Each structure stands twice: as C-alpha cells, then as structure tokens.
Amino acid sequence: QLPPSFRFKVGLEIGDAEYASYGILHRLLIQLHCGALDISSLIEEHQQYVPTVVAAAKDMVMATYQASLNLAGDSPDPSRLNGRAMTEDDLLQRLAEKNNPISEYYFRMSAACVAYLFG
C-alpha cells in the first residue's frame, strides 16, 4: 500500500485526479484521527489541498476540514460541523441528492467525533 501523500502525487502525475483526491483524504484523516500534526498545521494542509480535490472526495475532505476547524475553536458551535468550511444541512442535502453512502459515512464519523468531544 502506497503512503497517502505519494498516492496524491502519483495520481496527479498520471492524470487520475480522483485517485489523488482519495489519497489526500486518507492523509488528512490519518493526521486528524492520530494527532500526527498540531491542529494549525492540519488546517493549513486542508487549505492547501482543498482546491485540488475533485468533487468525488470534496464532501469528505470538507467534513474533516470543518472538524479540524472545530477543534481549533473556529466554529460557532463546536459540537456541530457548521462554520467556515461547510454546514451540516448543506452537506447532508448534497449527499442525499448524490446518494453517496461512503461520503455520508465520512461525514457522520466526523460529526460524531465533534459531537462526542464537545457535546
């Protein structure tokens, strides 16, 4: 298995933006869940990669980005994924329209984490 940052690089080099996007999603998730970076560095990584992530993975990345912002105190209600990166209602509506259970899973996991920590 290739490291997520390498998958991102290779995906971009061969023109497979979706593969690259999932690679960076996994990198960001690992860093968020394992505490591999301090929260401000993690937010900077999200800001760096969000513009290059394709639609297939963008909803998942935005949920982890907002969870990171919540952990940094950058949210009106830290127990909900509402703020600068996204709002729960908008994302849930998009996910319902797309019928994408994988994206909904990642969203619900991020939402559960912040609800547990701050709820």
N, CA, C and O atoms as a MOPAC input file, in Angstrom:
PM7 MOZYME 1SCF
protein

 N      0.84400 1    -1.17700 1     0.00000 1
 C      0.00000 1     0.00000 1     0.00000 1
 C      0.89100 1     1.24200 1     0.00000 1
 O      1.81400 1     1.35200 1     0.80700 1
 N      0.61000 1     2.16100 1    -0.89900 1
 C      1.39200 1     3.38900 1    -1.01200 1
 C      0.94800 1     4.39900 1     0.04000 1
 O     -0.23700 1     4.47200 1     0.36800 1
 N      1.89600 1     5.18200 1     0.57500 1
 C      1.50900 1     6.22800 1     1.52600 1
 C      0.57300 1     7.23500 1     0.85000 1
 O      0.71000 1     7.49100 1    -0.34600 1
 N     -0.37700 1     7.81100 1     1.60200 1
 C     -1.35300 1     8.72000 1     1.00700 1
 C     -0.74300 1     9.89900 1     0.26000 1
 O     -1.24900 1    10.26800 1    -0.80000 1
 N      0.32400 1    10.50000 1     0.77500 1
 C      0.90800 1    11.65200 1     0.08200 1
 C      1.52500 1    11.23000 1    -1.24600 1
 O      1.50100 1    11.99300 1    -2.21200 1
 N      2.07700 1    10.01800 1    -1.30000 1
 C      2.64100 1     9.51000 1    -2.54900 1
 C      1.51900 1     9.21300 1    -3.54100 1
 O      1.65700 1     9.48100 1    -4.73500 1
 N      0.40200 1     8.65800 1    -3.04900 1
 C     -0.74600 1     8.39400 1    -3.92600 1
 C     -1.26400 1     9.69700 1    -4.52300 1
 O     -1.65500 1     9.73200 1    -5.69000 1
 N     -1.26900 1    10.76000 1    -3.73800 1
 C     -1.70800 1    12.05700 1    -4.24200 1
 C     -0.79700 1    12.51200 1    -5.37400 1
 O     -1.27000 1    12.92500 1    -6.43300 1
 N      0.50800 1    12.43700 1    -5.14800 1
 C      1.48600 1    12.87600 1    -6.14900 1
 C      1.37500 1    12.04600 1    -7.42500 1
 O      1.33200 1    12.59900 1    -8.52400 1
 N      1.32800 1    10.73000 1    -7.28300 1
 C      1.24400 1     9.84900 1    -8.45100 1
 C     -0.06700 1    10.07000 1    -9.19700 1
 O     -0.08200 1    10.13000 1   -10.42600 1
 N     -1.16100 1    10.19200 1    -8.45900 1
 C     -2.45200 1    10.42600 1    -9.09700 1
 C     -2.44900 1    11.67600 1    -9.95500 1
 O     -2.98600 1    11.67100 1   -11.06300 1
 N     -1.85000 1    12.74600 1    -9.45700 1
 C     -1.77000 1    13.97800 1   -10.24200 1
 C     -0.86300 1    13.80200 1   -11.44800 1
 O     -1.17000 1    14.29600 1   -12.53300 1
 N      0.25700 1    13.09600 1   -11.26700 1
 C      1.20100 1    12.90200 1   -12.37100 1
 C      0.60100 1    12.10200 1   -13.51700 1
 O      0.88800 1    12.37800 1   -14.68200 1
 N     -0.23100 1    11.11000 1   -13.19900 1
 C     -0.80100 1    10.28400 1   -14.26900 1
 C     -2.17400 1    10.78300 1   -14.72200 1
 O     -2.79700 1    10.18700 1   -15.60100 1
 N     -2.63700 1    11.86700 1   -14.12600 1
 C     -3.89800 1    12.45700 1   -14.53900 1
 C     -5.13100 1    11.82600 1   -13.92000 1
 O     -6.23700 1    12.01100 1   -14.42600 1
 N     -4.96000 1    11.08800 1   -12.83800 1
 C     -6.10200 1    10.47700 1   -12.15400 1
 C     -6.41400 1    11.30100 1   -10.90400 1
 O     -5.96400 1    10.98700 1    -9.80200 1
 N     -7.19200 1    12.35900 1   -11.10600 1
 C     -7.48000 1    13.29300 1   -10.01900 1
 C     -8.28900 1    12.64000 1    -8.90600 1
 O     -8.12500 1    12.99500 1    -7.73900 1
 N     -9.16000 1    11.69100 1    -9.24700 1
 C     -9.95800 1    11.04200 1    -8.20500 1
 C     -9.06500 1    10.20800 1    -7.28600 1
 O     -9.22500 1    10.24800 1    -6.06600 1
 N     -8.12500 1     9.45400 1    -7.86200 1
 C     -7.18400 1     8.66100 1    -7.06500 1
 C     -6.35800 1     9.58600 1    -6.16900 1
 O     -6.14500 1     9.30100 1    -4.99100 1
 N     -5.89900 1    10.69300 1    -6.74600 1
 C     -5.11800 1    11.66600 1    -5.98100 1
 C     -5.94800 1    12.23000 1    -4.83200 1
 O     -5.44500 1    12.39400 1    -3.72000 1
 N     -7.20600 1    12.52200 1    -5.09900 1
 C     -8.07900 1    13.10400 1    -4.08200 1
 C     -8.31300 1    12.15600 1    -2.91700 1
 O     -8.29000 1    12.57000 1    -1.75800 1
 N     -8.53700 1    10.89000 1    -3.22400 1
 C     -8.72700 1     9.92200 1    -2.14000 1
 C     -7.43300 1     9.71900 1    -1.36000 1
 O     -7.46500 1     9.47300 1    -0.15400 1
 N     -6.30000 1     9.82100 1    -2.04200 1
 C     -5.01700 1     9.73200 1    -1.34200 1
 C     -4.86500 1    10.83800 1    -0.31800 1
 O     -4.44200 1    10.59500 1     0.81300 1
 N     -5.21200 1    12.06100 1    -0.71700 1
 C     -5.06400 1    13.17600 1     0.21900 1
 C     -6.12500 1    13.10300 1     1.31500 1
 O     -5.86200 1    13.48100 1     2.45700 1
 N     -7.31800 1    12.62200 1     0.97700 1
 C     -8.34000 1    12.43400 1     2.00500 1
 C     -7.82300 1    11.50100 1     3.09400 1
 O     -7.96500 1    11.79600 1     4.28000 1
 N     -7.23500 1    10.39800 1     2.71000 1
 C     -6.72600 1     9.44600 1     3.70400 1
 C     -5.58400 1    10.04300 1     4.51700 1
 O     -5.47100 1     9.78600 1     5.71500 1
 N     -4.74600 1    10.83100 1     3.87600 1
 C     -3.66100 1    11.50300 1     4.60600 1
 C     -4.24000 1    12.42800 1     5.68600 1
 O     -3.80500 1    12.40200 1     6.83700 1
 N     -5.21400 1    13.23200 1     5.29900 1
 C     -5.80900 1    14.18200 1     6.24300 1
 C     -6.55400 1    13.46300 1     7.36700 1
 O     -6.49400 1    13.88600 1     8.52200 1
 N     -7.25000 1    12.38600 1     7.03500 1
 C     -7.95500 1    11.61500 1     8.06700 1
 C     -6.99000 1    11.00500 1     9.07200 1
 O     -7.23300 1    11.05200 1    10.27700 1
 N     -5.90500 1    10.43600 1     8.58400 1
 C     -4.91000 1     9.83600 1     9.48000 1
 C     -4.33700 1    10.90100 1    10.40600 1
 O     -4.19300 1    10.68000 1    11.60800 1
 N     -4.01200 1    12.05900 1     9.83600 1
 C     -3.44100 1    13.12700 1    10.65700 1
 C     -4.44400 1    13.64600 1    11.68100 1
 O     -4.06800 1    13.95800 1    12.81000 1
 N     -5.70900 1    13.74000 1    11.30100 1
 C     -6.73500 1    14.21100 1    12.23100 1
 C     -6.96300 1    13.20300 1    13.35000 1
 O     -6.97300 1    13.57200 1    14.52400 1
 N     -7.14400 1    11.95000 1    13.00100 1
 C     -7.50500 1    10.94000 1    13.99700 1
 C     -6.34000 1    10.49200 1    14.86600 1
 O     -6.54200 1    10.05800 1    16.00000 1
 N     -5.13000 1    10.59500 1    14.34600 1
 C     -3.96500 1    10.13000 1    15.12100 1
 C     -3.20300 1    11.27000 1    15.77600 1
 O     -2.26500 1    11.02900 1    16.53600 1
 N     -3.58900 1    12.50200 1    15.49500 1
 C     -2.88300 1    13.63600 1    16.07800 1
 C     -1.47000 1    13.77700 1    15.55900 1
 O     -0.57300 1    14.19900 1    16.29000 1
 N     -1.26200 1    13.42100 1    14.28700 1
 C      0.07900 1    13.44800 1    13.71300 1
 C      0.61600 1    14.86700 1    13.53500 1
 O      1.82900 1    15.07100 1    13.49400 1
 N     -0.27800 1    15.83900 1    13.43100 1
 C      0.11600 1    17.24100 1    13.28800 1
 C     -0.60400 1    18.06400 1    14.34700 1
 O     -1.66800 1    17.67900 1    14.83100 1
 N     -0.00700 1    19.20600 1    14.70200 1
 C     -0.75900 1    20.12500 1    15.55200 1
 C     -1.91200 1    20.67600 1    14.71100 1
 O     -1.84100 1    20.67200 1    13.48200 1
 N     -2.95200 1    21.13900 1    15.35600 1
 C     -4.19000 1    21.47700 1    14.65900 1
 C     -4.00700 1    22.60700 1    13.64900 1
 O     -4.63900 1    22.57900 1    12.59300 1
 N     -3.16700 1    23.59400 1    13.93500 1
 C     -2.97700 1    24.69100 1    12.97300 1
 C     -2.28300 1    24.19400 1    11.70800 1
 O     -2.60400 1    24.65600 1    10.61300 1
 N     -1.34500 1    23.26700 1    11.83400 1
 C     -0.69000 1    22.68900 1    10.65200 1
 C     -1.67000 1    21.84100 1     9.84700 1
 O     -1.62100 1    21.82900 1     8.61700 1
 N     -2.55100 1    21.14000 1    10.53500 1
 C     -3.55500 1    20.32800 1     9.84900 1
 C     -4.51800 1    21.21700 1     9.06300 1
 O     -4.89300 1    20.88300 1     7.93900 1
 N     -4.91500 1    22.33300 1     9.64000 1
 C     -5.79100 1    23.27200 1     8.93700 1
 C     -5.08400 1    23.82800 1     7.70800 1
 O     -5.70000 1    23.96300 1     6.65100 1
 N     -3.80400 1    24.15200 1     7.83300 1
 C     -3.03300 1    24.63300 1     6.67900 1
 C     -2.98500 1    23.58500 1     5.57100 1
 O     -3.09300 1    23.92800 1     4.39400 1
 N     -2.82400 1    22.31200 1     5.93000 1
 C     -2.81900 1    21.24600 1     4.92000 1
 C     -4.16800 1    21.16400 1     4.21900 1
 O     -4.22400 1    20.99900 1     3.00000 1
 N     -5.24800 1    21.27500 1     4.97400 1
 C     -6.57200 1    21.26700 1     4.34600 1
 C     -6.67900 1    22.42300 1     3.35500 1
 O     -7.14000 1    22.23300 1     2.22900 1
 N     -6.25800 1    23.61400 1     3.76300 1
 C     -6.34600 1    24.77600 1     2.88500 1
 C     -5.50200 1    24.58400 1     1.63200 1
 O     -5.86700 1    25.06100 1     0.55800 1
 N     -4.38800 1    23.89700 1     1.76100 1
 C     -3.51100 1    23.64700 1     0.61500 1
 C     -4.15800 1    22.68400 1    -0.37800 1
 O     -4.07200 1    22.89500 1    -1.58800 1
 N     -4.79900 1    21.63600 1     0.11900 1
 C     -5.28200 1    20.58000 1    -0.76200 1
 C     -6.72800 1    20.72700 1    -1.22100 1
 O     -7.09100 1    20.17100 1    -2.25700 1
 N     -7.55400 1    21.44700 1    -0.49600 1
 C     -8.97200 1    21.55600 1    -0.85500 1
 C     -9.17600 1    22.00400 1    -2.30400 1
 O    -10.03600 1    21.43500 1    -2.97700 1
 N     -8.44100 1    22.98100 1    -2.82100 1
 C     -8.68800 1    23.39400 1    -4.20900 1
 C     -8.41000 1    22.30600 1    -5.25200 1
 O     -8.96800 1    22.35800 1    -6.34800 1
 N     -7.56700 1    21.33200 1    -4.93900 1
 C     -7.21600 1    20.31500 1    -5.93100 1
 C     -8.04800 1    19.04600 1    -5.82600 1
 O     -7.96800 1    18.18200 1    -6.69900 1
 N     -8.83700 1    18.92400 1    -4.78300 1
 C     -9.62800 1    17.71100 1    -4.58100 1
 C    -10.84000 1    17.73600 1    -5.51100 1
 O    -11.54000 1    18.74600 1    -5.59600 1
 N    -11.08500 1    16.63500 1    -6.20000 1
 C    -12.21200 1    16.56400 1    -7.12800 1
 C    -13.51800 1    16.37300 1    -6.36900 1
 O    -13.52200 1    16.05000 1    -5.18100 1
 N    -14.60500 1    16.57400 1    -7.06500 1
 C    -15.92900 1    16.51100 1    -6.44400 1
 C    -16.18600 1    15.18900 1    -5.73400 1
 O    -16.87700 1    15.16300 1    -4.71600 1
 N    -15.64900 1    14.10300 1    -6.24600 1
 C    -15.89900 1    12.78600 1    -5.65500 1
 C    -15.45700 1    12.71600 1    -4.19900 1
 O    -16.07800 1    12.01700 1    -3.39900 1
 N    -14.41100 1    13.42100 1    -3.85300 1
 C    -13.88600 1    13.35800 1    -2.48400 1
 C    -14.07100 1    14.65900 1    -1.71800 1
 O    -13.80200 1    14.71100 1    -0.51700 1
 N    -14.52900 1    15.71400 1    -2.39400 1
 C    -14.58400 1    17.03100 1    -1.75900 1
 C    -15.47700 1    17.05300 1    -0.51900 1
 O    -15.11000 1    17.65400 1     0.49000 1
 N    -16.63400 1    16.41300 1    -0.57900 1
 C    -17.52700 1    16.42000 1     0.58400 1
 C    -16.85800 1    15.78300 1     1.79300 1
 O    -17.01200 1    16.26200 1     2.91700 1
 N    -16.12400 1    14.71600 1     1.56700 1
 C    -15.44600 1    14.03700 1     2.67800 1
 C    -14.32800 1    14.90500 1     3.24800 1
 O    -14.15000 1    14.98000 1     4.46300 1
 N    -13.58000 1    15.55700 1     2.36800 1
 C    -12.48200 1    16.41800 1     2.81700 1
 C    -13.02900 1    17.62200 1     3.56900 1
 O    -12.45000 1    18.03700 1     4.57300 1
 N    -14.13800 1    18.19000 1     3.09900 1
 C    -14.69900 1    19.35700 1     3.76900 1
 C    -15.18500 1    19.00800 1     5.17200 1
 O    -15.09700 1    19.83800 1     6.07800 1
 N    -15.69500 1    17.80100 1     5.36500 1
 C    -16.13400 1    17.38500 1     6.70300 1
 C    -14.94200 1    17.28100 1     7.65200 1
 O    -15.03600 1    17.70700 1     8.80300 1
 N    -13.83000 1    16.72500 1     7.19100 1
 C    -12.65000 1    16.63700 1     8.06300 1
 C    -12.04600 1    18.02200 1     8.28100 1
 O    -11.51800 1    18.31000 1     9.35600 1
 N    -12.12200 1    18.88000 1     7.26000 1
 C    -11.62200 1    20.25200 1     7.38900 1
 C    -12.42500 1    20.98800 1     8.46500 1
 O    -11.84100 1    21.63300 1     9.33600 1
 N    -13.76100 1    20.89600 1     8.41300 1
 C    -14.56900 1    21.58600 1     9.41500 1
 C    -14.34500 1    20.99400 1    10.79800 1
 O    -14.33800 1    21.73000 1    11.78500 1
 N    -14.16200 1    19.68400 1    10.89000 1
 C    -13.86200 1    19.07000 1    12.19000 1
 C    -12.55900 1    19.63500 1    12.75000 1
 O    -12.45600 1    19.88300 1    13.95200 1
 N    -11.56800 1    19.83900 1    11.88900 1
 C    -10.29700 1    20.43000 1    12.32300 1
 C    -10.49700 1    21.86100 1    12.79800 1
 O     -9.92800 1    22.27200 1    13.80900 1
 N    -11.31100 1    22.62100 1    12.06200 1
 C    -11.60600 1    23.99600 1    12.48100 1
 C    -12.32400 1    24.00700 1    13.83200 1
 O    -12.03800 1    24.85100 1    14.68100 1
 N    -13.24800 1    23.07700 1    14.03000 1
 C    -13.94300 1    22.98600 1    15.31800 1
 C    -12.95300 1    22.72600 1    16.44400 1
 O    -13.04200 1    23.34200 1    17.50600 1
 N    -12.01400 1    21.81800 1    16.22000 1
 C    -11.01100 1    21.51200 1    17.24600 1
 C    -10.14900 1    22.72600 1    17.57600 1
 O     -9.65800 1    22.86300 1    18.69700 1
 N     -9.97200 1    23.60600 1    16.59000 1
 C     -9.17500 1    24.81500 1    16.79800 1
 C     -9.99500 1    25.94900 1    17.40800 1
 O     -9.45900 1    27.02300 1    17.68200 1
 N    -11.29800 1    25.71600 1    17.62300 1
 C    -12.14700 1    26.75500 1    18.19400 1
 C    -12.72900 1    27.69900 1    17.16600 1
 O    -13.26800 1    28.74400 1    17.52900 1
 N    -12.63300 1    27.35500 1    15.87900 1
 C    -13.11700 1    28.20700 1    14.79800 1
 C    -14.47900 1    27.71100 1    14.30800 1
 O    -14.61800 1    27.26500 1    13.16900 1
 N    -15.47800 1    27.79600 1    15.18500 1
 C    -16.83300 1    27.37000 1    14.85200 1
 C    -17.78600 1    27.96200 1    15.88200 1
 O    -17.46600 1    27.99500 1    17.07100 1
 N    -18.95600 1    28.43100 1    15.44200 1
 C    -19.90200 1    28.98600 1    16.40800 1
 C    -20.41700 1    27.94100 1    17.40100 1
 O    -20.72900 1    28.27500 1    18.54500 1
 N    -20.50800 1    26.69300 1    16.97700 1
 C    -20.94000 1    25.59300 1    17.84400 1
 C    -20.00700 1    24.41800 1    17.57400 1
 O    -20.20000 1    23.69600 1    16.59600 1
 N    -19.00600 1    24.21200 1    18.41600 1
 C    -18.00400 1    23.18300 1    18.12600 1
 C    -18.55100 1    21.75900 1    18.09600 1
 O    -17.87200 1    20.85600 1    17.60900 1
 N    -19.75700 1    21.53900 1    18.60400 1
 C    -20.31500 1    20.18700 1    18.60400 1
 C    -21.02700 1    19.84000 1    17.29300 1
 O    -21.52100 1    18.72500 1    17.12600 1
 N    -21.07800 1    20.80900 1    16.35900 1
 C    -21.70600 1    20.57100 1    15.04600 1
 C    -20.75600 1    21.01200 1    13.95300 1
 O    -19.95100 1    21.92200 1    14.15000 1
 N    -20.84900 1    20.37500 1    12.80900 1
 C    -19.97700 1    20.71000 1    11.67800 1
 C    -20.55800 1    21.87500 1    10.88000 1
 O    -20.97500 1    21.71600 1     9.73200 1
 N    -20.57700 1    23.03700 1    11.50500 1
 C    -21.04400 1    24.26200 1    10.86400 1
 C    -19.97300 1    25.31500 1    11.03500 1
 O    -19.48800 1    25.54400 1    12.14300 1
 N    -19.60200 1    25.95900 1     9.93600 1
 C    -18.59900 1    27.00000 1    10.04500 1
 C    -18.04000 1    27.40000 1     8.70300 1
 O    -18.72700 1    27.35400 1     7.68200 1
 N    -16.79300 1    27.78800 1     8.72000 1
 C    -16.13000 1    28.33700 1     7.54700 1
 C    -16.05200 1    27.35600 1     6.38100 1
 O    -16.19800 1    27.77400 1     5.23200 1
 N    -15.83000 1    26.08600 1     6.63000 1
 C    -15.64100 1    25.10800 1     5.55700 1
 C    -16.95700 1    24.56500 1     5.01100 1
 O    -17.05800 1    24.27800 1     3.81800 1
 N    -17.95600 1    24.42300 1     5.86200 1
 C    -19.20700 1    23.79000 1     5.42800 1
 C    -20.28900 1    23.96900 1     6.47800 1
 O    -20.02700 1    24.41300 1     7.59600 1
 N    -21.51700 1    23.61300 1     6.09700 1
 C    -22.60200 1    23.49800 1     7.06700 1
 C    -23.20700 1    22.10600 1     6.93400 1
 O    -23.28300 1    21.54900 1     5.83800 1
 N    -23.63200 1    21.56100 1     8.05100 1
 C    -24.19200 1    20.20800 1     8.05600 1
 C    -25.39700 1    20.09300 1     7.12800 1
 O    -25.49200 1    19.14200 1     6.35300 1
 N    -26.31300 1    21.04900 1     7.20000 1
 C    -27.53900 1    20.95900 1     6.40200 1
 C    -27.24300 1    20.95400 1     4.90700 1
 O    -27.82200 1    20.16200 1     4.16400 1
 N    -26.33800 1    21.84100 1     4.45600 1
 C    -25.98500 1    21.88300 1     3.03300 1
 C    -25.33800 1    20.57700 1     2.58700 1
 O    -25.68100 1    20.03300 1     1.53700 1
 N    -24.40700 1    20.08300 1     3.38500 1
 C    -23.72000 1    18.85200 1     3.00300 1
 C    -24.68300 1    17.67000 1     2.99600 1
 O    -24.64800 1    16.85600 1     2.07300 1
 N    -25.53900 1    17.56200 1     4.00500 1
 C    -26.50000 1    16.45600 1     4.03800 1
 C    -27.45000 1    16.49900 1     2.84400 1
 O    -27.81800 1    15.45400 1     2.30600 1
 N    -27.84300 1    17.69100 1     2.43100 1
 C    -28.70800 1    17.81800 1     1.25700 1
 C    -27.97300 1    17.34800 1     0.00200 1
 O    -28.53600 1    16.60900 1    -0.80500 1
 N    -26.71600 1    17.77400 1    -0.16500 1
 C    -25.91700 1    17.33300 1    -1.32000 1
 C    -25.73800 1    15.81900 1    -1.32300 1
 O    -25.86400 1    15.16900 1    -2.36100 1
 N    -25.44200 1    15.26700 1    -0.14900 1
 C    -25.22900 1    13.82100 1    -0.05900 1
 C    -26.51000 1    13.05400 1    -0.38000 1
 O    -26.45200 1    11.99500 1    -1.00600 1
 N    -27.65800 1    13.57000 1     0.03800 1
 C    -28.93000 1    12.91400 1    -0.28000 1
 C    -29.18500 1    12.93100 1    -1.78500 1
 O    -29.67900 1    11.95500 1    -2.34900 1
 N    -28.84600 1    14.04800 1    -2.42900 1
 C    -29.02700 1    14.15500 1    -3.88000 1
 C    -28.10400 1    13.20400 1    -4.63300 1
 O    -28.49000 1    12.63300 1    -5.65200 1
 N    -26.89000 1    13.03800 1    -4.13000 1
 C    -25.90200 1    12.18800 1    -4.80400 1
 C    -26.07300 1    10.71000 1    -4.47700 1
 O    -25.59000 1     9.84900 1    -5.21300 1
 N    -26.75600 1    10.41500 1    -3.38300 1
 C    -26.90600 1     9.03500 1    -2.91600 1
 C    -25.53400 1     8.36000 1    -2.81500 1
 O    -25.29400 1     7.30600 1    -3.40400 1
 N    -24.64400 1     9.00000 1    -2.05100 1
 C    -23.27500 1     8.51400 1    -1.90000 1
 C    -23.06000 1     8.07400 1    -0.45000 1
 O    -22.72700 1     8.89900 1     0.40100 1
 N    -23.24600 1     6.78800 1    -0.16100 1
 C    -23.14000 1     6.33000 1     1.23000 1
 C    -21.73400 1     6.43900 1     1.81600 1
 O    -21.58600 1     6.58300 1     3.03000 1
 N    -20.71100 1     6.37400 1     0.98600 1
 C    -19.33400 1     6.47800 1     1.50600 1
 C    -19.08100 1     7.89500 1     2.01800 1
 O    -18.52800 1     8.07700 1     3.10300 1
 N    -19.48200 1     8.88900 1     1.24300 1
 C    -19.32200 1    10.27500 1     1.68900 1
 C    -20.13800 1    10.53100 1     2.94700 1
 O    -19.68900 1    11.22200 1     3.86200 1
 N    -21.33700 1     9.97000 1     2.98400 1
 C    -22.17000 1    10.15400 1     4.17800 1
 C    -21.51900 1     9.50500 1     5.39400 1
 O    -21.59700 1    10.04900 1     6.49600 1
 N    -20.88400 1     8.36400 1     5.21400 1
 C    -20.17400 1     7.70300 1     6.31600 1
 C    -19.07200 1     8.61400 1     6.86500 1
 O    -18.97600 1     8.80900 1     8.07600 1
 N    -18.23800 1     9.17400 1     5.97400 1
 C    -17.15000 1    10.04400 1     6.42900 1
 C    -17.70400 1    11.27600 1     7.13600 1
 O    -17.16200 1    11.71200 1     8.15100 1
 N    -18.78900 1    11.83600 1     6.59500 1
 C    -19.40600 1    12.98300 1     7.25200 1
 C    -19.89300 1    12.59900 1     8.65000 1
 O    -19.60400 1    13.29500 1     9.62400 1
 N    -20.62100 1    11.50800 1     8.74400 1
 C    -21.19200 1    11.10200 1    10.03700 1
 C    -20.10700 1    10.76400 1    11.05700 1
 O    -20.28500 1    11.01500 1    12.24900 1
 N    -18.99500 1    10.20200 1    10.60800 1
 C    -17.88100 1     9.92500 1    11.52500 1
 C    -17.28600 1    11.22800 1    12.05800 1
 O    -17.02000 1    11.34700 1    13.25400 1
 N    -17.07900 1    12.19600 1    11.17800 1
 C    -16.54900 1    13.49000 1    11.62200 1
 C    -17.53900 1    14.17900 1    12.55500 1
 O    -17.14400 1    14.75400 1    13.57000 1
 N    -18.82700 1    14.12000 1    12.21000 1
 C    -19.85900 1    14.73400 1    13.05300 1
 C    -19.92300 1    14.05300 1    14.41600 1
 O    -20.07400 1    14.72100 1    15.43900 1
 N    -19.81000 1    12.74200 1    14.43300 1
 C    -19.84700 1    12.00700 1    15.70600 1
 C    -18.65100 1    12.36600 1    16.58300 1
 O    -18.78400 1    12.49200 1    17.80000 1
 N    -17.49500 1    12.52800 1    15.96700 1
 C    -16.28600 1    12.87800 1    16.73800 1
 C    -16.44500 1    14.22300 1    17.43500 1
 O    -16.16800 1    14.34000 1    18.62900 1
 N    -16.89400 1    15.24900 1    16.69200 1
 C    -17.02700 1    16.56400 1    17.32600 1
 C    -18.18800 1    16.58200 1    18.31700 1
 O    -18.11400 1    17.26500 1    19.33800 1
 N    -19.25100 1    15.84400 1    18.03400 1
 C    -20.36500 1    15.77600 1    18.98600 1
 C    -19.91800 1    15.11300 1    20.28500 1
 O    -20.31000 1    15.54300 1    21.37100 1
 N    -19.11000 1    14.08200 1    20.17800 1
 C    -18.61000 1    13.39400 1    21.37100 1
 C    -17.66900 1    14.30600 1    22.16300 1
 O    -17.76500 1    14.39600 1    23.38700 1
 N    -16.77100 1    14.97300 1    21.46100 1
 C    -15.78300 1    15.81200 1    22.14000 1
 C    -16.39300 1    17.06100 1    22.76800 1
 O    -15.99100 1    17.47000 1    23.85700 1
 N    -17.36000 1    17.66400 1    22.08700 1
 C    -17.88300 1    18.95300 1    22.53500 1
 C    -19.34100 1    18.91500 1    22.98100 1
 O    -19.84000 1    19.90200 1    23.52200 1
 N    -20.03100 1    17.80100 1    22.76900 1
 C    -21.47900 1    17.74100 1    23.03300 1
 C    -21.83200 1    17.45700 1    24.45400 1
 O    -23.01200 1    17.38300 1    24.79400 1

